[in-house]
Amino acid sequence: MKLTEISAPKYTLELTRRNACVLKTIMGRITGFGPGREFANELYKILNCHCEIKTDGSIRFSGSFVE
């Protein structure tokens, strides 16, 4: 069986400021190792660095999945 690379489409995640703070708190408290921890670390970094705060107070993130 041959492994193939899967490319995911571009996605957008829109959160309110409160929901982003709650999500960051959850991601910051996940412990352990493995893929779940790696996902939590990446999402936490994204929420800290790559969010655009819009004038209506909501937060918008755009990015793409990376293999």
PDB file with one MODEL, atoms N, CA, C and O in Angstrom:
MODEL        1
ATOM      1  N   MET A   1       0.841  -1.172   0.000  1.00  0.00           N
ATOM      2  CA  MET A   1       0.000   0.000   0.000  1.00  0.00           C
ATOM      3  C   MET A   1       0.893   1.243   0.000  1.00  0.00           C
ATOM      4  O   MET A   1       1.835   1.324   0.788  1.00  0.00           O
ATOM      5  N   LYS A   2       0.614   2.185  -0.850  1.00  0.00           N
ATOM      6  CA  LYS A   2       1.412   3.395  -0.972  1.00  0.00           C
ATOM      7  C   LYS A   2       0.711   4.547  -0.259  1.00  0.00           C
ATOM      8  O   LYS A   2      -0.491   4.756  -0.422  1.00  0.00           O
ATOM      9  N   LEU A   3       1.479   5.288   0.532  1.00  0.00           N
ATOM     10  CA  LEU A   3       0.921   6.461   1.201  1.00  0.00           C
ATOM     11  C   LEU A   3       0.884   7.625   0.223  1.00  0.00           C
ATOM     12  O   LEU A   3       1.819   7.818  -0.554  1.00  0.00           O
ATOM     13  N   THR A   4      -0.161   8.379   0.257  1.00  0.00           N
ATOM     14  CA  THR A   4      -0.260   9.551  -0.608  1.00  0.00           C
ATOM     15  C   THR A   4      -0.467  10.782   0.250  1.00  0.00           C
ATOM     16  O   THR A   4      -1.040  10.715   1.337  1.00  0.00           O
ATOM     17  N   GLU A   5       0.006  11.897  -0.251  1.00  0.00           N
ATOM     18  CA  GLU A   5      -0.168  13.148   0.468  1.00  0.00           C
ATOM     19  C   GLU A   5      -1.559  13.697   0.175  1.00  0.00           C
ATOM     20  O   GLU A   5      -2.011  13.702  -0.970  1.00  0.00           O
ATOM     21  N   ILE A   6      -2.216  14.151   1.208  1.00  0.00           N
ATOM     22  CA  ILE A   6      -3.561  14.706   1.056  1.00  0.00           C
ATOM     23  C   ILE A   6      -3.485  16.209   1.282  1.00  0.00           C
ATOM     24  O   ILE A   6      -2.966  16.661   2.303  1.00  0.00           O
ATOM     25  N   SER A   7      -3.987  16.967   0.354  1.00  0.00           N
ATOM     26  CA  SER A   7      -4.035  18.418   0.505  1.00  0.00           C
ATOM     27  C   SER A   7      -5.444  18.824   0.901  1.00  0.00           C
ATOM     28  O   SER A   7      -6.418  18.435   0.256  1.00  0.00           O
ATOM     29  N   ALA A   8      -5.543  19.596   1.949  1.00  0.00           N
ATOM     30  CA  ALA A   8      -6.849  20.068   2.413  1.00  0.00           C
ATOM     31  C   ALA A   8      -7.105  21.463   1.841  1.00  0.00           C
ATOM     32  O   ALA A   8      -6.164  22.209   1.573  1.00  0.00           O
ATOM     33  N   PRO A   9      -8.344  21.803   1.661  1.00  0.00           N
ATOM     34  CA  PRO A   9      -8.668  23.133   1.131  1.00  0.00           C
ATOM     35  C   PRO A   9      -8.418  24.224   2.169  1.00  0.00           C
ATOM     36  O   PRO A   9      -8.274  23.948   3.360  1.00  0.00           O
ATOM     37  N   LYS A  10      -8.372  25.450   1.698  1.00  0.00           N
ATOM     38  CA  LYS A  10      -8.245  26.602   2.589  1.00  0.00           C
ATOM     39  C   LYS A  10      -9.485  26.676   3.468  1.00  0.00           C
ATOM     40  O   LYS A  10     -10.583  26.315   3.046  1.00  0.00           O
ATOM     41  N   TYR A  11      -9.297  27.143   4.682  1.00  0.00           N
ATOM     42  CA  TYR A  11     -10.426  27.231   5.596  1.00  0.00           C
ATOM     43  C   TYR A  11     -10.406  28.568   6.311  1.00  0.00           C
ATOM     44  O   TYR A  11      -9.380  29.247   6.350  1.00  0.00           O
ATOM     45  N   THR A  12     -11.521  28.935   6.864  1.00  0.00           N
ATOM     46  CA  THR A  12     -11.647  30.162   7.641  1.00  0.00           C
ATOM     47  C   THR A  12     -12.345  29.837   8.945  1.00  0.00           C
ATOM     48  O   THR A  12     -13.313  29.077   8.977  1.00  0.00           O
ATOM     49  N   LEU A  13     -11.845  30.418  10.010  1.00  0.00           N
ATOM     50  CA  LEU A  13     -12.439  30.227  11.324  1.00  0.00           C
ATOM     51  C   LEU A  13     -12.766  31.596  11.877  1.00  0.00           C
ATOM     52  O   LEU A  13     -11.876  32.434  12.022  1.00  0.00           O
ATOM     53  N   GLU A  14     -14.027  31.836  12.188  1.00  0.00           N
ATOM     54  CA  GLU A  14     -14.422  33.117  12.754  1.00  0.00           C
ATOM     55  C   GLU A  14     -14.902  32.896  14.174  1.00  0.00           C
ATOM     56  O   GLU A  14     -15.774  32.064  14.423  1.00  0.00           O
ATOM     57  N   LEU A  15     -14.325  33.649  15.110  1.00  0.00           N
ATOM     58  CA  LEU A  15     -14.650  33.519  16.525  1.00  0.00           C
ATOM     59  C   LEU A  15     -14.931  34.887  17.116  1.00  0.00           C
ATOM     60  O   LEU A  15     -14.402  35.896  16.649  1.00  0.00           O
ATOM     61  N   THR A  16     -15.759  34.916  18.138  1.00  0.00           N
ATOM     62  CA  THR A  16     -15.875  36.148  18.908  1.00  0.00           C
ATOM     63  C   THR A  16     -14.649  36.234  19.801  1.00  0.00           C
ATOM     64  O   THR A  16     -13.964  35.233  20.012  1.00  0.00           O
ATOM     65  N   ARG A  17     -14.369  37.408  20.323  1.00  0.00           N
ATOM     66  CA  ARG A  17     -13.219  37.582  21.209  1.00  0.00           C
ATOM     67  C   ARG A  17     -13.331  36.651  22.415  1.00  0.00           C
ATOM     68  O   ARG A  17     -12.337  36.059  22.836  1.00  0.00           O
ATOM     69  N   ARG A  18     -14.524  36.522  22.967  1.00  0.00           N
ATOM     70  CA  ARG A  18     -14.734  35.655  24.137  1.00  0.00           C
ATOM     71  C   ARG A  18     -14.459  34.191  23.786  1.00  0.00           C
ATOM     72  O   ARG A  18     -13.777  33.488  24.531  1.00  0.00           O
ATOM     73  N   ASN A  19     -14.993  33.735  22.648  1.00  0.00           N
ATOM     74  CA  ASN A  19     -14.772  32.346  22.245  1.00  0.00           C
ATOM     75  C   ASN A  19     -13.296  32.067  21.982  1.00  0.00           C
ATOM     76  O   ASN A  19     -12.808  30.983  22.300  1.00  0.00           O
ATOM     77  N   ALA A  20     -12.579  33.029  21.405  1.00  0.00           N
ATOM     78  CA  ALA A  20     -11.148  32.849  21.167  1.00  0.00           C
ATOM     79  C   ALA A  20     -10.398  32.730  22.487  1.00  0.00           C
ATOM     80  O   ALA A  20      -9.481  31.918  22.609  1.00  0.00           O
ATOM     81  N   CYS A  21     -10.782  33.533  23.473  1.00  0.00           N
ATOM     82  CA  CYS A  21     -10.135  33.460  24.789  1.00  0.00           C
ATOM     83  C   CYS A  21     -10.412  32.120  25.456  1.00  0.00           C
ATOM     84  O   CYS A  21      -9.515  31.522  26.049  1.00  0.00           O
ATOM     85  N   VAL A  22     -11.647  31.647  25.360  1.00  0.00           N
ATOM     86  CA  VAL A  22     -11.997  30.344  25.936  1.00  0.00           C
ATOM     87  C   VAL A  22     -11.206  29.239  25.243  1.00  0.00           C
ATOM     88  O   VAL A  22     -10.665  28.355  25.908  1.00  0.00           O
ATOM     89  N   LEU A  23     -11.136  29.282  23.923  1.00  0.00           N
ATOM     90  CA  LEU A  23     -10.409  28.263  23.167  1.00  0.00           C
ATOM     91  C   LEU A  23      -8.922  28.283  23.510  1.00  0.00           C
ATOM     92  O   LEU A  23      -8.309  27.225  23.656  1.00  0.00           O
ATOM     93  N   LYS A  24      -8.329  29.487  23.640  1.00  0.00           N
ATOM     94  CA  LYS A  24      -6.927  29.587  24.022  1.00  0.00           C
ATOM     95  C   LYS A  24      -6.698  28.986  25.404  1.00  0.00           C
ATOM     96  O   LYS A  24      -5.689  28.317  25.626  1.00  0.00           O
ATOM     97  N   THR A  25      -7.620  29.216  26.332  1.00  0.00           N
ATOM     98  CA  THR A  25      -7.497  28.663  27.681  1.00  0.00           C
ATOM     99  C   THR A  25      -7.527  27.144  27.643  1.00  0.00           C
ATOM    100  O   THR A  25      -6.717  26.483  28.293  1.00  0.00           O
ATOM    101  N   ILE A  26      -8.464  26.592  26.880  1.00  0.00           N
ATOM    102  CA  ILE A  26      -8.560  25.128  26.757  1.00  0.00           C
ATOM    103  C   ILE A  26      -7.287  24.571  26.132  1.00  0.00           C
ATOM    104  O   ILE A  26      -6.723  23.599  26.635  1.00  0.00           O
ATOM    105  N   MET A  27      -6.830  25.179  25.040  1.00  0.00           N
ATOM    106  CA  MET A  27      -5.632  24.691  24.360  1.00  0.00           C
ATOM    107  C   MET A  27      -4.407  24.788  25.264  1.00  0.00           C
ATOM    108  O   MET A  27      -3.527  23.929  25.209  1.00  0.00           O
ATOM    109  N   GLY A  28      -4.345  25.825  26.092  1.00  0.00           N
ATOM    110  CA  GLY A  28      -3.208  26.009  26.991  1.00  0.00           C
ATOM    111  C   GLY A  28      -3.174  25.016  28.135  1.00  0.00           C
ATOM    112  O   GLY A  28      -2.127  24.831  28.756  1.00  0.00           O
ATOM    113  N   ARG A  29      -4.293  24.373  28.429  1.00  0.00           N
ATOM    114  CA  ARG A  29      -4.362  23.448  29.562  1.00  0.00           C
ATOM    115  C   ARG A  29      -4.315  21.983  29.170  1.00  0.00           C
ATOM    116  O   ARG A  29      -4.277  21.115  30.042  1.00  0.00           O
ATOM    117  N   ILE A  30      -4.316  21.691  27.887  1.00  0.00           N
ATOM    118  CA  ILE A  30      -4.245  20.291  27.455  1.00  0.00           C
ATOM    119  C   ILE A  30      -2.846  19.764  27.759  1.00  0.00           C
ATOM    120  O   ILE A  30      -1.845  20.397  27.426  1.00  0.00           O
ATOM    121  N   THR A  31      -2.793  18.606  28.391  1.00  0.00           N
ATOM    122  CA  THR A  31      -1.505  18.010  28.734  1.00  0.00           C
ATOM    123  C   THR A  31      -1.320  16.709  27.971  1.00  0.00           C
ATOM    124  O   THR A  31      -2.233  16.237  27.293  1.00  0.00           O
ATOM    125  N   GLY A  32      -0.150  16.145  28.086  1.00  0.00           N
ATOM    126  CA  GLY A  32       0.126  14.873  27.429  1.00  0.00           C
ATOM    127  C   GLY A  32       0.994  15.065  26.204  1.00  0.00           C
ATOM    128  O   GLY A  32       1.549  16.139  25.975  1.00  0.00           O
ATOM    129  N   PHE A  33       1.099  14.013  25.428  1.00  0.00           N
ATOM    130  CA  PHE A  33       1.954  14.014  24.244  1.00  0.00           C
ATOM    131  C   PHE A  33       1.180  13.448  23.063  1.00  0.00           C
ATOM    132  O   PHE A  33       0.048  12.987  23.211  1.00  0.00           O
ATOM    133  N   GLY A  34       1.795  13.488  21.905  1.00  0.00           N
ATOM    134  CA  GLY A  34       1.183  12.901  20.729  1.00  0.00           C
ATOM    135  C   GLY A  34       0.506  13.923  19.847  1.00  0.00           C
ATOM    136  O   GLY A  34       0.678  15.127  20.035  1.00  0.00           O
ATOM    137  N   PRO A  35      -0.275  13.440  18.870  1.00  0.00           N
ATOM    138  CA  PRO A  35      -0.905  14.327  17.892  1.00  0.00           C
ATOM    139  C   PRO A  35      -1.849  15.348  18.526  1.00  0.00           C
ATOM    140  O   PRO A  35      -1.930  16.483  18.057  1.00  0.00           O
ATOM    141  N   GLY A  36      -2.554  14.966  19.573  1.00  0.00           N
ATOM    142  CA  GLY A  36      -3.467  15.904  20.229  1.00  0.00           C
ATOM    143  C   GLY A  36      -2.737  17.082  20.833  1.00  0.00           C
ATOM    144  O   GLY A  36      -3.189  18.222  20.725  1.00  0.00           O
ATOM    145  N   ARG A  37      -1.611  16.813  21.468  1.00  0.00           N
ATOM    146  CA  ARG A  37      -0.797  17.875  22.067  1.00  0.00           C
ATOM    147  C   ARG A  37      -0.208  18.767  20.981  1.00  0.00           C
ATOM    148  O   ARG A  37      -0.181  19.989  21.128  1.00  0.00           O
ATOM    149  N   GLU A  38       0.263  18.162  19.890  1.00  0.00           N
ATOM    150  CA  GLU A  38       0.823  18.937  18.780  1.00  0.00           C
ATOM    151  C   GLU A  38      -0.241  19.860  18.184  1.00  0.00           C
ATOM    152  O   GLU A  38       0.035  21.024  17.891  1.00  0.00           O
ATOM    153  N   PHE A  39      -1.460  19.337  18.006  1.00  0.00           N
ATOM    154  CA  PHE A  39      -2.558  20.146  17.478  1.00  0.00           C
ATOM    155  C   PHE A  39      -2.859  21.310  18.415  1.00  0.00           C
ATOM    156  O   PHE A  39      -3.031  22.445  17.970  1.00  0.00           O
ATOM    157  N   ALA A  40      -2.922  21.025  19.718  1.00  0.00           N
ATOM    158  CA  ALA A  40      -3.211  22.070  20.701  1.00  0.00           C
ATOM    159  C   ALA A  40      -2.139  23.158  20.660  1.00  0.00           C
ATOM    160  O   ALA A  40      -2.462  24.345  20.710  1.00  0.00           O
ATOM    161  N   ASN A  41      -0.877  22.766  20.571  1.00  0.00           N
ATOM    162  CA  ASN A  41       0.214  23.743  20.514  1.00  0.00           C
ATOM    163  C   ASN A  41       0.101  24.629  19.281  1.00  0.00           C
ATOM    164  O   ASN A  41       0.258  25.847  19.371  1.00  0.00           O
ATOM    165  N   GLU A  42      -0.171  24.021  18.135  1.00  0.00           N
ATOM    166  CA  GLU A  42      -0.281  24.793  16.894  1.00  0.00           C
ATOM    167  C   GLU A  42      -1.470  25.746  16.932  1.00  0.00           C
ATOM    168  O   GLU A  42      -1.354  26.905  16.532  1.00  0.00           O
ATOM    169  N   LEU A  43      -2.607  25.262  17.410  1.00  0.00           N
ATOM    170  CA  LEU A  43      -3.793  26.118  17.481  1.00  0.00           C
ATOM    171  C   LEU A  43      -3.565  27.271  18.444  1.00  0.00           C
ATOM    172  O   LEU A  43      -3.985  28.395  18.171  1.00  0.00           O
ATOM    173  N   TYR A  44      -2.913  27.012  19.557  1.00  0.00           N
ATOM    174  CA  TYR A  44      -2.619  28.066  20.529  1.00  0.00           C
ATOM    175  C   TYR A  44      -1.733  29.142  19.895  1.00  0.00           C
ATOM    176  O   TYR A  44      -1.980  30.336  20.065  1.00  0.00           O
ATOM    177  N   LYS A  45      -0.694  28.709  19.159  1.00  0.00           N
ATOM    178  CA  LYS A  45       0.185  29.668  18.483  1.00  0.00           C
ATOM    179  C   LYS A  45      -0.589  30.487  17.456  1.00  0.00           C
ATOM    180  O   LYS A  45      -0.411  31.701  17.356  1.00  0.00           O
ATOM    181  N   ILE A  46      -1.440  29.820  16.703  1.00  0.00           N
ATOM    182  CA  ILE A  46      -2.230  30.507  15.682  1.00  0.00           C
ATOM    183  C   ILE A  46      -3.134  31.554  16.318  1.00  0.00           C
ATOM    184  O   ILE A  46      -3.217  32.683  15.835  1.00  0.00           O
ATOM    185  N   LEU A  47      -3.808  31.181  17.397  1.00  0.00           N
ATOM    186  CA  LEU A  47      -4.712  32.121  18.058  1.00  0.00           C
ATOM    187  C   LEU A  47      -3.951  33.305  18.637  1.00  0.00           C
ATOM    188  O   LEU A  47      -4.500  34.404  18.724  1.00  0.00           O
ATOM    189  N   ASN A  48      -2.714  33.107  19.031  1.00  0.00           N
ATOM    190  CA  ASN A  48      -1.913  34.198  19.577  1.00  0.00           C
ATOM    191  C   ASN A  48      -1.325  35.096  18.501  1.00  0.00           C
ATOM    192  O   ASN A  48      -1.184  36.300  18.715  1.00  0.00           O
ATOM    193  N   CYS A  49      -0.981  34.534  17.353  1.00  0.00           N
ATOM    194  CA  CYS A  49      -0.176  35.280  16.377  1.00  0.00           C
ATOM    195  C   CYS A  49      -0.880  35.646  15.078  1.00  0.00           C
ATOM    196  O   CYS A  49      -0.543  36.661  14.468  1.00  0.00           O
ATOM    197  N   HIS A  50      -1.839  34.855  14.641  1.00  0.00           N
ATOM    198  CA  HIS A  50      -2.350  35.017  13.281  1.00  0.00           C
ATOM    199  C   HIS A  50      -3.825  35.396  13.229  1.00  0.00           C
ATOM    200  O   HIS A  50      -4.512  35.108  12.249  1.00  0.00           O
ATOM    201  N   CYS A  51      -4.298  36.029  14.266  1.00  0.00           N
ATOM    202  CA  CYS A  51      -5.699  36.449  14.266  1.00  0.00           C
ATOM    203  C   CYS A  51      -5.785  37.929  13.943  1.00  0.00           C
ATOM    204  O   CYS A  51      -4.920  38.719  14.320  1.00  0.00           O
ATOM    205  N   GLU A  52      -6.820  38.276  13.256  1.00  0.00           N
ATOM    206  CA  GLU A  52      -7.099  39.671  12.930  1.00  0.00           C
ATOM    207  C   GLU A  52      -8.329  40.068  13.739  1.00  0.00           C
ATOM    208  O   GLU A  52      -9.390  39.459  13.604  1.00  0.00           O
ATOM    209  N   ILE A  53      -8.184  41.095  14.581  1.00  0.00           N
ATOM    210  CA  ILE A  53      -9.328  41.562  15.359  1.00  0.00           C
ATOM    211  C   ILE A  53     -10.055  42.599  14.516  1.00  0.00           C
ATOM    212  O   ILE A  53      -9.487  43.631  14.160  1.00  0.00           O
ATOM    213  N   LYS A  54     -11.311  42.320  14.201  1.00  0.00           N
ATOM    214  CA  LYS A  54     -12.096  43.190  13.332  1.00  0.00           C
ATOM    215  C   LYS A  54     -12.730  44.309  14.149  1.00  0.00           C
ATOM    216  O   LYS A  54     -12.766  44.240  15.378  1.00  0.00           O
ATOM    217  N   THR A  55     -13.224  45.331  13.476  1.00  0.00           N
ATOM    218  CA  THR A  55     -13.769  46.496  14.161  1.00  0.00           C
ATOM    219  C   THR A  55     -15.011  46.181  14.986  1.00  0.00           C
ATOM    220  O   THR A  55     -15.312  46.901  15.938  1.00  0.00           O
ATOM    221  N   ASP A  56     -15.736  45.120  14.644  1.00  0.00           N
ATOM    222  CA  ASP A  56     -16.921  44.769  15.427  1.00  0.00           C
ATOM    223  C   ASP A  56     -16.571  43.916  16.651  1.00  0.00           C
ATOM    224  O   ASP A  56     -17.461  43.450  17.363  1.00  0.00           O
ATOM    225  N   GLY A  57     -15.258  43.712  16.894  1.00  0.00           N
ATOM    226  CA  GLY A  57     -14.830  42.960  18.069  1.00  0.00           C
ATOM    227  C   GLY A  57     -14.666  41.474  17.840  1.00  0.00           C
ATOM    228  O   GLY A  57     -14.194  40.765  18.728  1.00  0.00           O
ATOM    229  N   SER A  58     -15.049  40.979  16.654  1.00  0.00           N
ATOM    230  CA  SER A  58     -14.869  39.553  16.386  1.00  0.00           C
ATOM    231  C   SER A  58     -13.433  39.307  15.926  1.00  0.00           C
ATOM    232  O   SER A  58     -12.715  40.237  15.559  1.00  0.00           O
ATOM    233  N   ILE A  59     -13.039  38.064  15.953  1.00  0.00           N
ATOM    234  CA  ILE A  59     -11.688  37.684  15.554  1.00  0.00           C
ATOM    235  C   ILE A  59     -11.797  36.774  14.345  1.00  0.00           C
ATOM    236  O   ILE A  59     -12.624  35.862  14.317  1.00  0.00           O
ATOM    237  N   ARG A  60     -10.965  37.021  13.351  1.00  0.00           N
ATOM    238  CA  ARG A  60     -10.997  36.217  12.134  1.00  0.00           C
ATOM    239  C   ARG A  60      -9.624  35.597  11.922  1.00  0.00           C
ATOM    240  O   ARG A  60      -8.600  36.267  12.062  1.00  0.00           O
ATOM    241  N   PHE A  61      -9.612  34.322  11.587  1.00  0.00           N
ATOM    242  CA  PHE A  61      -8.367  33.634  11.251  1.00  0.00           C
ATOM    243  C   PHE A  61      -8.535  32.958   9.908  1.00  0.00           C
ATOM    244  O   PHE A  61      -9.546  32.301   9.661  1.00  0.00           O
ATOM    245  N   SER A  62      -7.567  33.113   9.054  1.00  0.00           N
ATOM    246  CA  SER A  62      -7.553  32.389   7.782  1.00  0.00           C
ATOM    247  C   SER A  62      -6.225  31.678   7.651  1.00  0.00           C
ATOM    248  O   SER A  62      -5.179  32.234   7.984  1.00  0.00           O
ATOM    249  N   GLY A  63      -6.263  30.467   7.175  1.00  0.00           N
ATOM    250  CA  GLY A  63      -5.035  29.713   6.989  1.00  0.00           C
ATOM    251  C   GLY A  63      -5.305  28.487   6.160  1.00  0.00           C
ATOM    252  O   GLY A  63      -6.390  28.327   5.601  1.00  0.00           O
ATOM    253  N   SER A  64      -4.324  27.626   6.082  1.00  0.00           N
ATOM    254  CA  SER A  64      -4.508  26.383   5.352  1.00  0.00           C
ATOM    255  C   SER A  64      -3.860  25.248   6.126  1.00  0.00           C
ATOM    256  O   SER A  64      -2.899  25.460   6.865  1.00  0.00           O
ATOM    257  N   PHE A  65      -4.391  24.037   5.955  1.00  0.00           N
ATOM    258  CA  PHE A  65      -3.827  22.873   6.612  1.00  0.00           C
ATOM    259  C   PHE A  65      -2.485  22.551   5.981  1.00  0.00           C
ATOM    260  O   PHE A  65      -2.329  22.650   4.764  1.00  0.00           O
ATOM    261  N   VAL A  66      -1.530  22.171   6.788  1.00  0.00           N
ATOM    262  CA  VAL A  66      -0.204  21.815   6.300  1.00  0.00           C
ATOM    263  C   VAL A  66       0.084  20.394   6.729  1.00  0.00           C
ATOM    264  O   VAL A  66      -0.124  20.045   7.892  1.00  0.00           O
ATOM    265  N   GLU A  67       0.555  19.572   5.820  1.00  0.00           N
ATOM    266  CA  GLU A  67       0.880  18.176   6.115  1.00  0.00           C
ATOM    267  C   GLU A  67       2.272  18.106   6.657  1.00  0.00           C
ATOM    268  O   GLU A  67       2.756  17.020   6.976  1.00  0.00           O
TER     269      GLU A  67
ENDMDL
END
